[in-house]
Amino acid sequence: MELKNKRVLVVGLGKSGMAAALFLRDQGARVTVSDTRSMAALEKEIPGLLDAGIMVEAGGHGLLTFRRQDLIVVSPGVPYDTPELKQVRAFGLPIIGELELASRYLQGKVVAITGSNGKTTTTSLLGKIFADAGGPTLVGGNIGTPVIELIAPSTPETVSVLEVSSFQLETVDEFHPQIAVVLNITPDHLDRHGTFANYVAMKTRITENQTAEDFLVLNGEDTPTQMLAGKTQAQVFWFSGRRPIKQGAFVHRESVLFIPREGSKAEPILPVAEIPLKGAHNVENVLAAVCAARLGGVAADSIRASVASFKAVEHRLEYVATVRGVEFYNDSKATNVDATKKALEAFKGGVHLILGGKDKNSDYAELSDLLRERCRIVYTIGSAAEKIERQLAGVVKIVSATTLDVAVRKAAEGAVADDVVLLAPACSSFDQFENYEHRGRVFKELVAQLVSKPAS
């Protein structure tokens, strides 16, 4: 891909947008960046961009700016159907995302993981498994490090383990992972994609360019995911926590097994009891990682050691502290209803659940059965609170807390020994926080204050 002297516009100055702009500049492109945020909001980013010779458009997108380019690179947070992008698409101007741009320069094998839930845990675990096996390994994508920052250290021997979101897959063209993993597909980001069918279509793009030499790992217990088997050229492997399967990873008699090809003998990998993560959904994440790692050539004993020593990902069913007999868990990464279901299923009962944030066109009534079974009280926060309270009226006791600090305080007051206070909001964080990490950190700080506060 020749970039020298090409006019390239980067839309959106998030972490990946900044990384893309600097990479393009280093490739000799004439780079402009455009963001709807004001100059004041971008005061930290602008000086470095200007020093690098990159032009900055802030406070909105200008159509002329878009039309004067040879290529547009869109950040994941920018909707693909913004008016300016729609218009330049009609003129045939190429539009790609940071993932697509990076994939054209990244060396070595790519292992890509997507799904509505579990991406970060599975990506982190797979990165550890490949690194522990001794080969050069890079981890990035939606998990935090932009893929474009992995280009320089990559080599033909590198395994790049990438977490990829539906937003990133929306703008791929030639992206081609040698091993692709789809963990599950449940309603999420409907505020962005409009319909569940559109969302599924975005997830399907992870296998669009795979060939018969590649591998696609799918969840044998998730119907939307199963449907991808008929839409790929890749060799399909399955994982299941409920039943034996013909080719892939599964649980049998409390052990994780792997079958490398249909008809061959199952290989023992590790006892389920050695999985250090809480919840049945994390057993599925481990199964998916086992499948991808074996397909990537990692030995069973090495996988077992890596899984056994793996630590839970921050903000994902993360144990925080026990205060006067009450356990506090941070699952701020539970940004959709299905993730909150999985979090609730990890506890037998006595849960004080903090729900709310920015709504993603979700149906919170889907939580009703689990709430009746396992929750004592729901504390609502954020802009989605009114909708949550309306949809869950009569299901469980609801306390309108408005903010996270009030919710934590009220939950601590209402909980008794052996209860659990769980932050699993089923919403995005952008109404009151910068991101889910910020929300999770604030939760942990609030719990730390409870720990240091003497009992009354």
Secondary structure, DSSP 8 states (H G I E B T S, - for coil): ---TT-EEEEE--SHHHHHHHHHHHHTT-EEEEE-SS-TTTTTTTHHHHHHTT-EEE-SS--HHHHHT-SEEEE-TTS-TT-HHHHHHHHTT--EEEHHHHHHTT--SEEEEEE-SSSHHHHHHHHHHHHHHTTS-EEEEETTSS-GGGGTTT--TT-EEEEE--HHHHTT-SS---SEEEE----S--HHHHSSHHHHHHHHHGGGTT--TTSEEEEETT-HHHHGGGGG-SSEEEEEESSS--SSEEEEETTEEEEESSTTS--EEEEEGGG--S-SHHHHHHHHHHHHHHHHTT--HHHHHHHHHT----TTSSEEEEEETTEEEEE-TT--SHHHHHHHHHTS-S-EEEEEESB--S--GGGGHHHHHHHEEEEEEESTTHHHHHHHTTTTSEEEEEESHHHHHHHHHHH--TT-EEEE--SSBSTTTSSSHHHHHHHHHHHHHHHHHS---
